[in-house]
Amino acid sequence: MIRMEIALFLVLAFVAYVYFSAGRKVTLLHRVFSVLLIAMMIHLLFDAATIYTVNHLDTVPLFLNDLLHRFFIGTMVLIVYLFYQYIAILVE
């Protein structure tokens, strides 16, 4: 299961590398997209961590499992909000 998150993280890391290495004029749209890229990478890390904790409930403390799931849901809410901001700026 975690293989998919690793593959997606590597794809996002490559996109982020290409995006951040390109020279461009910094606008609000670019700032929102930059934060969105970084937030998505963090979200994938929490996704992988929650998959690990769910599959190893006998060795992982319940508090850690609960905490990682809360951060996972929190980053999901942040990503939905950033997508909204990105689309709102595009429509502007």
C-alpha positions in Angstrom: 0.0 0.0 0.0 2.7 2.4 0.8 4.3 1.9 -2.6 1.6 4.0 -4.2 2.3 6.9 -1.8 6.0 6.6 -2.5 5.4 6.7 -6.2 3.1 9.7 -5.9 5.5 11.5 -3.6 8.4 11.0 -6.2 6.2 12.4 -9.0 5.2 15.4 -6.9 8.9 15.9 -5.9 9.9 15.9 -9.6 7.1 18.4 -10.4 8.1 20.6 -7.5 11.8 20.4 -8.6 10.9 21.5 -12.2 8.5 24.1 -11.0 10.8 25.7 -8.4 13.9 25.6 -10.7 12.2 27.5 -13.5 12.6 31.2 -13.5 9.4 33.2 -13.5 7.7 36.3 -12.3 6.2 35.6 -8.8 2.5 36.3 -8.6 -0.2 35.3 -6.2 -1.2 32.4 -8.4 2.4 31.0 -8.2 2.5 31.4 -4.5 -0.7 29.5 -4.0 0.5 26.8 -6.3 3.8 26.6 -4.5 2.1 26.2 -1.1 -0.3 23.6 -2.7 2.6 21.5 -3.9 4.3 21.5 -0.6 1.0 20.8 1.3 0.3 17.9 -1.0 3.7 16.4 -0.4 3.2 16.7 3.4 -0.3 15.2 3.0 1.2 12.2 1.2 3.7 11.7 4.1 0.8 11.7 6.6 -1.1 9.3 4.3 1.8 6.8 4.3 2.2 7.2 8.1 -1.5 6.5 8.7 -1.4 3.5 6.5 1.6 2.1 8.5 -0.1 2.8 11.8 -3.4 1.2 10.8 -1.6 -1.9 9.6 0.5 -2.2 12.7 -2.0 -1.4 15.5 -0.4 -4.0 17.7 2.9 -2.2 17.9 1.9 1.5 17.4 0.3 3.3 20.3 -3.3 4.3 19.9 -2.5 7.9 20.7 0.0 8.1 17.8 -2.4 6.5 15.4 -5.1 9.0 16.4 -2.7 12.0 16.2 -1.5 11.0 12.7 -5.0 10.6 11.4 -6.0 14.0 12.7 -3.0 15.6 10.9 -4.0 13.6 7.8 -7.5 14.9 7.8 -6.2 18.4 8.7 -3.9 18.5 5.7 -6.8 17.2 3.5 -8.9 20.2 4.5 -6.0 22.5 3.8 -5.5 21.1 0.3 -9.2 21.5 -0.5 -9.0 25.1 0.6 -5.8 25.7 -1.4 -7.5 24.2 -4.5 -10.4 26.5 -4.0 -8.1 29.5 -3.7 -6.1 28.4 -6.8 -9.3 28.1 -8.9 -10.7 31.4 -7.5 -7.5 33.2 -8.5 -7.6 31.6 -12.0 -11.2 32.7 -12.5 -10.4 36.3 -11.4 
